Amino acid sequence: MPSKVFYGSARQALLEARETLPAKLDLILEQLNLRERVKNERVVIKMHTANNIGYSTIHPVFVRKVVQAIKDGGGKPFVADVPWDAAGAEMRGYSSEVLGCPVYPTSGPDEKYSYAHKRPYKNIQEWHVAGMIEDASFLVDFAHVKGHPTCGFGGALKNIALGCMASATRGQMHDTMHYDPYWEPEKCSDPEKIKAIAAACPFEAIVEDHKLPGHMHLHIEQCNQCRRCLKVAPKGSLKIQAVNFHTFMEACAIAVSEVLSTFEAAKVVHLSLASFMTPLCDCFGFTTMPILPDAGIFGSDDIVAIDQAALDIIARTPLIEENIPLAMEIHFRDGHPFRQLFGPYKDPYVMTEYAEKYGLGCRDYELVDVFPLVKPERAALPYTSST
């Protein structure tokens, strides 16, 4: 049975406040019955407050509406993000005075407050869920939708997968991408050839490994699978293969599974704001120009369905290519816009496929527009020039 995803378009028919995204968020919260579900609950609003001079995160106006709805329903809300972002959140407008609730570091100010979940996966043996997340009794997953250089897309799944884990686990999740070998040193022992391979990449994605002489290290984040390096590397010495890219997305699905296992199914709500979508995660600490038109705002009880719906809506519009940073390039013209920008092994739909595989939700959804656009009727008389 399809999961319901409530949706408000970024477009307006009339120049009225009730047709704006914050007003449509109010309608989505009503459809999700958030107020009725949070009485006496300790509610964590997991969002990304970013850091440094980033300004493309969720505007406090939206967060305040969610906080107020929770308080109206008798819940006790707080916003949580990773410690180094929460520590300076007030510099980007996320203060208790503005939001109406405190902002806390997910795993304590020194990253030492977490709960271990044993679940072996490649190089990971234990997943450390942030203590402030696991201690809460109700979760509101409020994601800012954007591109992501590691997995092509950051949405509701990514917000939980990395944002609700302690630092050590986040590092191990990134390390999973290097678990399956992609470099065979015995097939390329020439130092000059190794330097030539590195020089062939315009993004510095493949470099000499500073820890292992004679080896090469692939920076997945910079790699868009253009394969220039393979034209220089001796046959079989270097592999640009899906497993090294997809393993991180599978690790994200497992991480979400561990986090959601600490909440009752009815005590989790997902919200996503697809506006000011940049190519990078908000954790980079700065904001670039948006590379896609604003898509709207989404809400669902199903984390897989909400990401799938957001991706499908985004796919209807092309990339704003003149806004793409000059350090990036498009090599592929098929598939989702994020796939075109980051390469086929970073197809954003892979994340939702893994999430569905791990039983986190359903990719099949029913989109419910909470405020359908109605084209205004205009007079039948023709336009008359004033000259």
Secondary structure as GFF3:
##gff-version 3
##sequence-region A 1 387
A	DSSP	beta_strand	3	9	.	.	.	ID=ss1
A	DSSP	three_ten_helix	17	19	.	.	.	ID=ss2
A	DSSP	alpha_helix	21	31	.	.	.	ID=ss3
A	DSSP	alpha_helix	34	37	.	.	.	ID=ss4
A	DSSP	beta_strand	42	46	.	.	.	ID=ss5
A	DSSP	alpha_helix	60	72	.	.	.	ID=ss6
A	DSSP	beta_strand	76	81	.	.	.	ID=ss7
A	DSSP	alpha_helix	83	86	.	.	.	ID=ss8
A	DSSP	three_ten_helix	89	92	.	.	.	ID=ss9
A	DSSP	alpha_helix	96	99	.	.	.	ID=ss10
A	DSSP	beta_strand	103	105	.	.	.	ID=ss11
A	DSSP	beta_strand	114	121	.	.	.	ID=ss12
A	DSSP	beta_strand	124	130	.	.	.	ID=ss13
A	DSSP	alpha_helix	131	135	.	.	.	ID=ss14
A	DSSP	beta_strand	138	144	.	.	.	ID=ss15
A	DSSP	alpha_helix	156	161	.	.	.	ID=ss16
A	DSSP	alpha_helix	167	175	.	.	.	ID=ss17
A	DSSP	three_ten_helix	176	178	.	.	.	ID=ss18
A	DSSP	three_ten_helix	185	187	.	.	.	ID=ss19
A	DSSP	alpha_helix	191	199	.	.	.	ID=ss20
A	DSSP	beta_strand	206	208	.	.	.	ID=ss21
A	DSSP	beta_strand	216	218	.	.	.	ID=ss22
A	DSSP	three_ten_helix	229	231	.	.	.	ID=ss23
A	DSSP	alpha_helix	242	260	.	.	.	ID=ss24
A	DSSP	three_ten_helix	265	267	.	.	.	ID=ss25
A	DSSP	beta_strand	268	274	.	.	.	ID=ss26
A	DSSP	three_ten_helix	282	284	.	.	.	ID=ss27
A	DSSP	beta_strand	296	300	.	.	.	ID=ss28
A	DSSP	alpha_helix	303	314	.	.	.	ID=ss29
A	DSSP	three_ten_helix	321	323	.	.	.	ID=ss30
A	DSSP	alpha_helix	337	342	.	.	.	ID=ss31
A	DSSP	three_ten_helix	344	346	.	.	.	ID=ss32
A	DSSP	alpha_helix	349	357	.	.	.	ID=ss33
A	DSSP	beta_strand	365	369	.	.	.	ID=ss34
###
